[in-house]
Amino acid sequence: MVKNKSFLNRAGFFLLIIFILLFSVFPFIQMLSTSLKYQWDWGNPSLIPTQINLEAYKELLNIGQAEKDLPESVQNLINETPDITKAQKKAIIAKFKDTSGVFPFFRYFRNSLLLATTAALLSVSIAIFGAYSLSRLQYKGRSTIQRGVLFVYMFGGILILIPLYKMFVNMGFLSTKTGTFTSLLIIYLVQTLPVSLYMLGNFFRTISFSIEEAAMIEGAGRFETIWKIIVPLSMSAIVTVFVYSFMIAWNEYLYASVFLRGFEELQTLPIGLQTLFVSKNAIWDRIMAASMMTAVPVIVLFMSIQKNLAGGLSAGGVKE
Amino acid sequence: MGLTNILNQNNLNRQQRESVLGWALILPAAAIILSLILYPILYNIYLSFFDVNLEGGNTYIGLDNYSNVLFDLTFWNSVLTTVIYVFFTTVGTTVFGLIVALAMNKEFPFRWLVRSLVLLPYVAPVISVVFAWKFIFDPVNGIFMDITYEKLGIFSERFNMIGTPEYAVWVAILFSIWKGFPFAYLMILSRLQAIDATLYEAAEIDGANRWAKFKAITFPEVYFVIGSIVLLRIIWNFNKFDEIYLLTKNVKVMAVYTYFKAFTGAMEMGQGSALALIQFLLLVGFILFYVKKVLKW
């Protein structure tokens, strides 16, 4: 009887684990599965494609699109015109090979990467000095600033979207491409800065002051101490903060959807994919392939800092 | 350069120099936060009293924006939707996160792998997972309709669950629980791991069963972690936009409602500002209440 009960317990426990696991990863499996299916196979509930279809990935990565898209007349023209040079031929093919007009995944990816990397780099750089000031130096007004940083922490995007939009319109930023890009960059910087300041500040407090003191007795200035002692000692925290900031900018949809209205060529991944999904029919395979390729870089980044994840979260490194 | 000069001047003592340096280092960050978060908050209050025109000037209209918003039934609907959404997502993420944390705190084969895989929903970008969820609930291709209609016969026909407001809100809630539970799980697990194992041993000697151990040891230890998780979740989900809007446009919580008001159709930005301010005040009021009553700070 006792044995029986513990067996049931164990079986129940394993069922629970399997349920948790399935619940967590099922949408990812669905994503992968659909990205590899042909259209006639979509309605089939089986997760294993009847026949593997790599077209979606090929189209997104622009592999082997030339032959497919080249109209017959053009193909004939190339083949039957003897005095056409190789370079000219290549140029003609390249023109048709370019699928970016249909599904400009690369452009979205590049825009997102550029924005998120720059914003995260700027945010971390400014935050290193700010966090040092907040955690190491004594001065009047410090605690006010510190509380202010915590306070702005809870401002979700929608609460200040309208005034920010109006401000940037008033300043004329949104009428040019550079201005639009810059304004979005500034906004991502602002959104990530409080998180960076808070996390780095908490980490700096864990570094013993005596190391710094020793360096300063040796004659090192404050900036030298920050650069040669604080930064190397907190590299893991700095990387974690960078990844968080990168993520916030990489995922951002709300501001991008409002600010990028005027310039389609600046669209980032979230806004671009959403636009494509709404405007085109029957693109499940390509949307899923694009989803995979959007998720993978971020998942890899996160897994690389996984051991710092729990610590980072409890240090206040969270924003959604 | 100027800073170095000031710092090298002899007429400043050590304390004063530290003060100057402190302000200088925090200044860039403080200036950015001040001009792009605090100023917009004030500017938002200003805008909420005006009929806002993007190209031209604004016209002062007093409290018209507020009365327009407050006498509109759709606004109260959005408040109700927000309350339902926030309540169920908060309870869902926390309870499920707690269950997962308790399970992951036990030994089992491949635990390291399961622990990592469970984090995937949290780390994957919203935009990359939202289409998979849409596909699952797709009326023609989705597996959900296949199971509930074809296999189990719960529904009498295939229909677009995400497109029907009274169902869509539950899909949005499930999606949010899926996306948010790993955060609760991680926080609770790291607290669980810090509990002294001898406490349990002592309780076992006293003959405590599993439930008694949970009630007497585990729960008090994780109480404050759970309190903070709940608070954070409420703040985040109260303002949540992208997870809802990208999944379905049929769940009009306050953030989505404000977005539609301010950036589609007539682009009523003044009313949008009023809405944002109301939403902010509701949130702050709730936080103050919660911190006093639940966290007892």
Contacts between the chains, C-beta under 8 A, distances in Angstrom:
chain1	res1	chain2	res2	distance
A	13	B	103	7.2
A	13	B	106	7.2
A	13	B	108	7.5
A	14	B	108	7.4
A	16	B	99	7.7
A	16	B	103	5.7
A	17	B	103	6.1
A	17	B	108	6.4
A	17	B	114	6.5
A	20	B	99	7.9
A	20	B	100	5.5
A	20	B	103	6.5
A	20	B	114	7.6
A	20	B	118	6.4
A	21	B	114	5.8
A	21	B	117	6.3
A	21	B	118	7.1
A	23	B	178	6.9
A	24	B	117	6.0
A	24	B	118	4.9
A	24	B	120	6.0
A	24	B	121	5.7
A	24	B	178	7.6
A	24	B	182	7.7
A	25	B	117	5.7
A	25	B	120	6.2
A	26	B	136	7.9
A	27	B	121	7.6
A	27	B	129	5.7
A	27	B	132	4.2
A	27	B	133	5.9
A	27	B	136	6.7
A	27	B	178	7.5
A	28	B	120	6.1
A	28	B	124	7.4
A	28	B	129	7.5
A	28	B	132	7.0
A	30	B	132	5.0
A	30	B	135	6.2
A	30	B	136	5.9
A	30	B	143	7.2
A	31	B	128	7.8
A	31	B	129	7.4
A	31	B	131	7.4
A	31	B	132	4.1
A	31	B	135	7.8
A	34	B	132	7.6
A	34	B	135	5.9
A	42	B	140	7.9
A	42	B	141	4.3
A	43	B	140	6.2
A	43	B	141	4.8
A	45	B	143	4.9
A	45	B	146	4.4
A	45	B	147	7.6
A	126	B	28	5.1
A	126	B	29	5.3
A	126	B	32	7.3
A	127	B	29	6.5
A	129	B	25	4.3
A	129	B	26	7.6
A	129	B	28	7.2
A	129	B	29	7.7
A	130	B	25	6.2
A	130	B	26	4.9
A	130	B	28	7.0
A	130	B	29	3.7
A	130	B	30	7.5
A	132	B	25	6.0
A	133	B	21	7.5
A	133	B	22	4.7
A	133	B	23	7.6
A	133	B	24	7.9
A	133	B	25	3.7
A	133	B	26	4.2
A	134	B	26	6.4
A	137	B	18	5.3
A	137	B	19	7.7
A	137	B	21	6.1
A	137	B	22	3.6
A	137	B	25	7.3
A	138	B	15	7.4
A	138	B	18	6.0
A	138	B	19	7.6
A	138	B	22	7.2
A	139	B	18	6.4
A	139	B	19	3.9
A	139	B	22	4.0
A	139	B	23	6.4
A	140	B	19	6.8
A	141	B	23	7.6
A	142	B	22	6.6
A	142	B	26	7.9
A	145	B	26	6.0
A	145	B	30	5.9
A	148	B	30	7.8
A	148	B	33	7.0
A	148	B	38	7.6
A	149	B	33	7.0
A	152	B	33	5.9
A	152	B	37	4.7
A	152	B	38	7.2
A	154	B	235	5.1
A	154	B	283	7.5
A	154	B	287	7.6
A	155	B	37	6.2
A	155	B	41	7.6
A	155	B	239	8.0
A	156	B	235	7.7
A	156	B	236	7.2
A	156	B	238	7.5
A	156	B	239	2.6
A	156	B	240	7.4
A	156	B	241	7.4
A	156	B	255	7.2
A	157	B	239	7.2
A	157	B	241	6.5
A	158	B	239	5.8
A	158	B	241	5.4
A	158	B	255	4.3
A	158	B	258	5.7
A	158	B	259	6.6
A	158	B	276	6.4
A	158	B	279	7.5
A	159	B	41	7.6
A	159	B	44	7.5
A	159	B	239	6.5
A	159	B	276	5.0
A	159	B	279	6.6
A	159	B	280	5.3
A	160	B	37	6.5
A	160	B	40	4.2
A	160	B	41	6.2
A	160	B	44	6.3
A	160	B	276	7.4
A	161	B	259	7.8
A	161	B	262	7.6
A	161	B	276	7.5
A	162	B	44	6.3
A	162	B	47	6.6
A	162	B	52	8.0
A	162	B	262	5.4
A	162	B	269	5.3
A	162	B	272	4.9
A	162	B	273	5.1
A	162	B	276	6.3
A	163	B	39	8.0
A	163	B	40	3.9
A	163	B	41	7.5
A	163	B	43	4.1
A	163	B	44	4.3
A	163	B	47	6.1
A	163	B	273	7.0
A	164	B	36	7.0
A	164	B	40	5.1
A	165	B	269	8.0
A	166	B	43	7.3
A	166	B	47	6.6
A	166	B	52	6.8
A	166	B	54	7.4
A	166	B	269	6.8
A	167	B	40	6.7
A	167	B	43	6.8
A	169	B	54	5.9
A	186	B	32	7.9
A	186	B	36	6.8
A	187	B	36	7.3
A	189	B	32	6.7
A	190	B	32	5.8
A	190	B	33	6.8
A	190	B	36	4.4
A	190	B	37	6.2
A	193	B	29	5.9
A	193	B	32	6.1
A	193	B	33	6.4
A	194	B	33	6.7
A	197	B	29	5.9
A	222	B	21	6.0
A	247	B	123	7.9
A	247	B	125	7.6
A	250	B	125	6.2
A	251	B	125	4.6
A	251	B	126	5.8
A	251	B	127	6.9
A	251	B	242	7.5
A	252	B	242	7.9
A	253	B	126	7.1
A	253	B	127	6.7
A	253	B	241	7.6
A	253	B	242	4.3
A	253	B	245	7.6
A	253	B	246	6.4
A	254	B	241	5.1
A	254	B	242	6.0
A	254	B	245	8.0
A	254	B	259	7.4
A	258	B	263	5.8
A	269	B	125	7.8
A	269	B	127	6.3
A	270	B	125	7.3
A	270	B	126	7.4
A	270	B	127	4.0
A	270	B	242	7.5
A	270	B	246	7.7
A	273	B	127	5.6
A	273	B	131	7.5
A	274	B	127	6.9
A	274	B	246	6.2
A	277	B	131	6.6
A	284	B	131	7.9
A	284	B	135	6.2
A	284	B	141	7.0
A	287	B	131	5.0
A	288	B	131	6.4
A	288	B	132	6.9
A	288	B	135	7.3
A	291	B	127	7.5
A	291	B	128	4.4
A	291	B	129	7.1
A	291	B	131	5.2
A	291	B	132	6.5
A	292	B	128	7.4
A	294	B	125	5.8
A	294	B	127	6.2
A	294	B	128	4.1
A	295	B	124	4.6
A	295	B	125	6.2
A	295	B	128	3.8
A	295	B	129	7.1
A	298	B	123	6.4
A	298	B	124	6.6
A	298	B	125	5.5
A	298	B	128	7.7
A	299	B	120	6.8
A	299	B	123	5.7
A	299	B	124	6.2
A	302	B	119	7.5
A	302	B	123	4.1
A	303	B	116	6.9
A	303	B	123	7.9
A	306	B	116	6.7
A	306	B	119	7.6
A	309	B	119	7.5
A	309	B	186	6.7
A	310	B	186	5.2
A	310	B	187	7.5
A	310	B	189	7.4
A	310	B	190	4.4
A	311	B	190	7.9
A	313	B	183	6.9
A	313	B	186	5.9
A	313	B	187	6.2
A	314	B	187	6.5
A	314	B	190	6.5
A	318	B	183	7.2
A	318	B	232	6.9
A	320	B	180	7.9
A	320	B	236	4.4
A	320	B	240	7.6
